[in-house]
Amino acid sequence: MRYFFCKLHGPRDTFPADITPEETALMKSHADYWRERMNQGYVVVFGPVMDPHAVYGILVMQLPDDAAPESLVNEDPVIKAERGFRFDIHPMRAVLPQQA
């Protein structure tokens, strides 16, 4: 199993304070898409980070050794819509297990 930290950048620095109705619909589709990947066991956690300098999204994926993170990220509705969203994908060297 391999793990990846992904950072989603919005289409502009002022996002989501000035989110449009189209972007609101895209973000709902985006959340539904990753929720389904979570149900499939590919996502550990995802959600927005309310950084006062710039809001962004995070996603931590756990994938089989033969799966590429780009194959999932590129199918995200916000990426497919080509409206200025983009992901940075970073492999994680280690993931510590939860303590019981």
Stockholm file with secondary structure:
# STOCKHOLM 1.0

chainA/1-100         MRYFFCKLHGPRDTFPADITPEETALMKSHADYWRERMNQGYVVVFGPVMDPHAVYGILVMQLPDDAAPESLVNEDPVIKAERGFRFDIHPMRAVLPQQA
#=GR chainA/1-100 SS CEEEEEEEECSSTTTTTTCCHHHHHHHHHHHHHHHHHHHTTCEEEEEEECCSSCCEEEEEEEECTTCCHHHHHTTSHHHHTTSSCEEEEEECSCCCCCCC
#=GC SS_cons         CEEEEEEEECSSTTTTTTCCHHHHHHHHHHHHHHHHHHHTTCEEEEEEECCSSCCEEEEEEEECTTCCHHHHHTTSHHHHTTSSCEEEEEECSCCCCCCC
//
